[in-house]
């Protein structure tokens, strides 16, 4: 599914649960998140999906954000291994 905003194109992949954000001015802002891992961490820690994405992207600086980022990276690695 594509969502076109004024300056940003957002693509939600139904196959591997990732989100891809591309700027229209071609400064190549590509950010991919595994939506399954984001949803799982949101449930595990009791935060919103937006907060978990902010922690993973590095916009939040706290001990909990570091823990969420480490868990996200390990979950993504396990998911990719399971797919292969």
Phi and psi in degrees as a GROMACS rama.xvg file:
@    title "Ramachandran Plot"
@    xaxis  label "Phi"
@    yaxis  label "Psi"
@TYPE xy
-102.868  140.294  UNK-2
-125.529  122.169  UNK-3
-109.21  113.798  UNK-4
-98.2647  -173.776  UNK-5
-62.4608  -43.5596  UNK-6
-121.379  -6.06728  UNK-7
-129.402  139.269  UNK-8
-108.587  125.191  UNK-9
-115.073  128.528  UNK-10
-117.749  123.409  UNK-11
-105.122  116.198  UNK-12
-88.1  122.229  UNK-13
-79.5428  -11.5894  UNK-14
-85.6093  -49.445  UNK-15
-115.016  8.07735  UNK-16
67.7999  37.9889  UNK-17
-114.112  159.407  UNK-18
-120.774  135.912  UNK-19
-124.789  124.588  UNK-20
-114.164  126  UNK-21
-127.729  128.449  UNK-22
-73.7646  141.942  UNK-23
-73.7426  -22.3973  UNK-24
-83.3954  9.94053  UNK-25
62.7561  33.9309  UNK-26
-88.0793  11.6218  UNK-27
46.3075  71.0784  UNK-28
-98.1367  92.7019  UNK-29
-110.489  118.199  UNK-30
-125.922  126.149  UNK-31
-117.313  131.036  UNK-32
-125.171  143.802  UNK-33
-86.1088  111.034  UNK-34
-66.8585  -30.2176  UNK-35
-66.7162  -42.1008  UNK-36
-67.79  -40.5726  UNK-37
-61.3474  -45.8426  UNK-38
-64.5575  -41.3166  UNK-39
-63.3347  -41.7751  UNK-40
-70.4123  -34.1804  UNK-41
-62.6772  -40.012  UNK-42
-70.9377  -43.7876  UNK-43
-60.5182  -46.2935  UNK-44
-95.3293  -11.0651  UNK-45
78.2739  22.5282  UNK-46
-105.503  170.474  UNK-47
-76.9896  160.961  UNK-48
-64.1515  -35.399  UNK-49
-62.6075  -43.4214  UNK-50
-63.8278  -39.9867  UNK-51
-64.2118  -42.5382  UNK-52
-62.5421  -39.1496  UNK-53
-64.8936  -37.8117  UNK-54
-64.8007  -43.9513  UNK-55
-67.0043  -36.4735  UNK-56
-76.5884  -15.5719  UNK-57
97.445  7.5814  UNK-58
-77.4025  -21.2172  UNK-59
-105.339  132.767  UNK-60
-121.385  95.4755  UNK-61
-159.303  174.536  UNK-62
-65.4743  -40.1808  UNK-63
-63.7587  -39.2492  UNK-64
-63.357  -39.4173  UNK-65
-64.0899  -41.2391  UNK-66
-65.0237  -43.0605  UNK-67
-63.4846  -41.0291  UNK-68
-63.233  -43.2054  UNK-69
-64.0442  -43.3953  UNK-70
-64.4692  -39.0651  UNK-71
-61.2823  -47.6836  UNK-72
-62.4999  -40.2781  UNK-73
-69.2707  -37.3311  UNK-74
-65.7749  -43.0934  UNK-75
-62.663  -41.0843  UNK-76
-63.2597  -42.9117  UNK-77
-66.4206  -39.2623  UNK-78
-64.6242  -43.4787  UNK-79
-65.2435  -37.3096  UNK-80
-66.6193  -38.3434  UNK-81
-67.0556  -33.7637  UNK-82
-69.144  -38.2261  UNK-83
